[in-house]
């Protein structure tokens, strides 16, 4: 899934660059909070069932508004959440449509009840009386057309959202609507069939109730609102108990049932990063996906997320990751990562880990850094040969009389340039040292510096003749 981190809007004849700061999901709406580049102005972008509506520059939010309710009660998603990228990449967001033409468009596209519900999301920007008047007109039109149940639904919506408005409450008491009143005291399953909009709003207000949550899942699935359902499963999985596997099964099944659905790896990675306790099945599946997609850096971050020791089970993954990762990024990551190894990992196995890590640390950061980085392992693996060599090198590096021995150790660590420096130092102290000359002949040849290698070879033969 392509990740978008900014939004460019043409607004008031200017180009406006916005950076998302969070997403709120509630009762069929998604509200994206964003700031300008100076972080001085706040904007809200409004979506309904993942379809973009408009955006508004916002300095003040009315306390009793629908927007205020969404920001207080909605499920909050971080700006890095995969759903944010989905909304930005699957909608054409380059302007802020004004509300009057938007309202006309909404009425053409949606049922009167749905349109009325969408209109209320803007009650921080439109006078409440104007919204109520528009909904009242829709209700009266439905009544004139003889659609009494739809009229009652509209009255119910209006009295629910704006209970201080007496007209809707009084009108709903009319005898012609009595047969519908009992519906809203019936079972939630019945309501979900008869008035799914009301049922969804009711369930969202009671997400802590697993029965209500299951009903909401069914509503979203029935309406084909896969992305919202996916977010619900992911959210539940993050806040789930470590033993309840149902939410993960539902999330995985959603991807299986929708093979064109993108972003499985991103969603699993998000859940794994947010959960306080690892989910074993998710962990295994995610590592396999990251490996399959070549996302080795993400896999390394996953393995080291909770700073617990690398287990025997995950040790092969760690080796594979380190072999494939970009060395230049690898070192920067290692500086900030903790890679403790479990006690069950033997010295022989640990040696294979250090043989991968140490040459790159030496090349990119030098001997002093490498020695410091390895110190936590010295006590754990006191007999591992490669660690003993580094400890010895750290002692030799400050002794000018030990440059020859240090050069040999650098060579064993595949640090050819450093070995060249050591043998050149040794040769300066003793220009007749044929051992250092032989080493330099060999090293320059391995470095591809043929002429330099030939020069030292000539020097070696010249000294041999003179001896």
Secondary structure, DSSP 8 states (H G I E B T S, - for coil): ------EEEEETTEEEEEEEEEEEEETTEEEEEEEETTS--EEEEEEETTEEEEEEE-S---TTSHHHHHHHHSEEE-TTSHHHHHHHHSS--SS---HHHHHHHHHHHS-HHHHHHHHGGGTTTS-HHHHHHHHHHHHHHHHHTT-HHHHHHHHHHHHHH-TT-HHHHHHHTSGGGHHHHGGGGS-HHHHHHH-HHHHHHHHHTTTTSHHHHHHHHHHHHHTT-HHHHHHHHHHHHHTS-TT--HHHHHHHHHHHH-TT---HHHHHHHHHHH-SS--HHHHHHHHHHHHHTT-HHHHHHHHTTT---B-HHHHHHHHHHHHHS-HHHHHHHHHH----B-TTS-HHHHHHHHHHHHHHHHHHH-HHHHHHHHHHHHTTTTT-HHHHHHHHHHHHTT-GGGHHHHHHHHHHTT-HHHHHHHHHHHHHH-TT-HHHHHHHHHHHHHTT-HHHHHHHHHHHHHHHHH-
